[in-house]
Amino acid sequence: MKSAIGEGMTRKDHSDVSNQLYAKYAIGRDAAAMKAVVGEEALSAEDKLSLVFLEKFERQFISQGQYESRTIYESLDLAWALLRIYPKELLNRIPAKILNEFYQRAAKDAKANARDRGETGPWGQQQNKENLIDS
């Protein structure tokens, strides 16, 4: 698989994101097993994040419907959305350079999309959508 993914084939973050997803999924499964034995109250904050990740990963990423179509780029973006459940410091399988480029990407993209739709001014402030002539 490694020869068919990455920059030039899919996207440069593909391999790192895939490795991190598998690692966090395994940790989430372990946390779920531990929860069954000791109860959720006894879990660490990281274990509780792992349970949230596990539930969302299985529901949103793995359980893709048979009529749902997602490109590899949409899947990678969804993977990042799920990985953002964790603080950057806990994403230890992704190099800092990739984290810096993609971890905050959703916030930047949302701001750019709002600006493109005319919802923010040139310095990011909210635009008044009322027509002042009609008020």
Sequence and secondary structure as in RCSB ss.txt:
>XXXX:A:sequence
MKSAIGEGMTRKDHSDVSNQLYAKYAIGRDAAAMKAVVGEEALSAEDKLSLVFLEKFERQFISQGQYESRTIYES
LDLAWALLRIYPKELLNRIPAKILNEFYQRAAKDAKANARDRGETGPWGQQQNKENLIDS
>XXXX:A:secstr
 GGGSSTTTS TTHHHHHHHHHHHHHHHHHHHHHHHHH GGGS HHHHHHHHHHHHIIIIII   TT    HHHH
HHHHHHHHTTS GGG TTS HHHHHHHTTHHHHHHHHHHHHTT B TTS B   S TTT 
